[in-house]
Amino acid sequence: MHPLAIIGGGASALAAALAARACGVRAITIAPPGADGCGVAYSTRDPLHRLNVCAARMSIIEHDLTDFVSWLRARDGQVQPQGYYPRAVYGEYLRQHWQSVDALSATAQRLAPRAGGWRIETSDGALDAARVVLAIGVPPAQRLPGIAADPRVSLDAYSPRRDWPQRGLLIGSSLTAVDVALTWCAARADAELTVISRHGLWPLAHNDEARSGEIGVDVRSPRHILRSLRRAIDGGVDATAAVDALRESTVDLWTGFARTDRARFLRHARSHWDRARHRMAPQVAREIAALQAQGRVRLIAGRVQRVDAGADLSVHWRPRGRREVDSLRVDAVVQCTGFDGGLAAADSPLLRALLDGGLAVPDAHRLGIALDREHRVIAARGNAHATLRALGALGRGSLWECTAIPEIRRSATRIVAP
Ligand SMILES: Cc1cc2nc3c(=O)[nH]c(=O)nc-3n(C[C@H](O)[C@H](O)[C@H](O)COP(=O)(O)OP(=O)(O)OC[C@H]3O[C@@H](n4cnc5c(N)ncnc54)[C@H](O)[C@@H]3O)c2cc1C
């Protein structure tokens, strides 16, 4: 019998490999040279970049939910289970687990169905597998329209850099923008950063004092949900606690809604949902508030229309709700918007081969590929492959909340089981 092949070198692949071992499934992981289980999120070495989920919820192993806290205790002697540790510390934890994984150092380039499973062509030869888990993350972000292709414009918020010029623009105000602002201001005392996003709002902060209470959420449609959340919030329940009340049922809700309701949610509620669901650690929120109070970081609601490259970078942007265009000059721009669709043009030969060959299709909202509730990849003909599944952010459009570690490790355990 051929093994289960797990394609990827980040936290999803690691969670799947550890889950396979726990349930006695023989697995091989196919990961690019240098991969170590940390992936994009946990490769950062900057101690200012913190987890946005507390330590007690960050075990990478579903059958041992205290694993990360135990690892911290063994390392430091003391531990704060409700604390938000630097992601670099979590990276060390993942790296240690990665050492026990049976990994082939290669990139997967193409998959072909064959009797009894799949043939995987890799940069290091072909491999047969009975089942395959795609844990390849999402492709890098593409340049927004109108943004100059210039070395001073970075699309990769986490690419290491030594020179941090004085004046910067961050496009987007997500957790990624928060990370970049903290690093930039720590590297350069006279930094002047402008952050422009559609709503001009940071993610909310974790609030351990938040009142959750009993929230009767009416889940018939997004409109009903919003109405009951609003009622709960008006009644004194914290907005973040209200969103947390839906944590366990988000996938059911998302998959149960009509496509038009999901599209409406993405259009009108997505940024509000994201800022309540993916929150800043309390100390990160304090640091970013202090930078704003000192005038080193300013956050504006608006839309960047163009960035032109000359001696400076000229940014043309439209303030929210206004017609006239404003401009400002900066020395560098970081696009902090992340991947948001456009798989066909993405720089991933494996994904392109899957789509071109009809083995996978983009999901209805084009945020990733179409999956069924059990993470089975749906082919162009509409059938779900019984032995090809995907884990992590590629499933966002199909399953919505599937990218944080608690969801990844839970799903990993379900999908690798024999
Ligand atoms: C900045 C950031 C911070 C986050 N913080 C938190 C947090 O605090 N708590 C939390 O719960 N979640 C957090 N998340 C969510 C995070 O996405 C997940 O926790 C997890 O890291 C996702 O990992 P992944 O393996 O799915 O994807 P990735 O990390 O993108 O890894 C994908 C891997 O697949 C490899 N790969 C791609 N193509 C191929 C191929 N063809 N062949 C072989 N390998 C391939 C890549 O090289 C890479 O190693 C954060 C996310 C980000 C981006």
The ligand as a Gaussian input file, in Angstrom:
#p B3LYP/6-31G(d) Opt

LIG

0 1
 C        1.475000      36.502000       9.399000
 C        0.521000      35.444000       9.902000
 C        0.343000      35.273000      11.257000
 C       -0.520000      34.277000      11.733000
 N       -0.676000      34.120000      13.080000
 C       -1.464000      33.143000      13.527000
 C       -1.603000      32.913000      14.948000
 O       -1.036000      33.614000      15.772000
 N       -2.400000      31.890000      15.354000
 C       -3.051000      31.095000      14.468000
 O       -3.742000      30.188000      14.893000
 N       -2.947000      31.303000      13.130000
 C       -2.175000      32.291000      12.647000
 N       -2.039000      32.474000      11.299000
 C       -2.727000      31.575000      10.384000
 C       -1.707000      30.669000       9.614000
 O       -2.040000      30.756000       8.250000
 C       -1.741000      29.248000       9.948000
 O       -1.558000      29.186000      11.310000
 C       -0.671000      28.399000       9.231000
 O        0.583000      28.951000       9.448000
 C       -0.903000      28.159000       7.783000
 O        0.144000      27.352000       7.309000
 P        0.088000      26.550000       5.945000
 O        1.038000      25.421000       6.103000
 O       -1.302000      26.229000       5.568000
 O        0.606000      27.577000       4.841000
 P        2.042000      28.230000       4.609000
 O        2.640000      28.705000       5.870000
 O        1.868000      29.206000       3.504000
 O        2.955000      27.040000       4.087000
 C        2.798000      26.462000       2.825000
 C        3.973000      25.560000       2.578000
 O        3.762000      24.791000       1.393000
 C        4.935000      24.834000       0.598000
 N        4.576000      24.578000      -0.796000
 C        3.892000      25.387000      -1.638000
 N        3.793000      24.795000      -2.856000
 C        4.418000      23.603000      -2.757000
 C        4.661000      22.541000      -3.678000
 N        4.218000      22.599000      -4.926000
 N        5.350000      21.463000      -3.252000
 C        5.793000      21.378000      -1.966000
 N        5.581000      22.358000      -1.051000
 C        4.912000      23.456000      -1.451000
 C        5.491000      26.220000       0.858000
 O        6.842000      26.306000       0.484000
 C        5.297000      26.296000       2.371000
 O        6.316000      25.599000       3.038000
 C       -1.204000      33.467000      10.814000
 C       -1.028000      33.659000       9.449000
 C       -0.169000      34.631000       8.994000
 C        0.025000      34.797000       7.500000

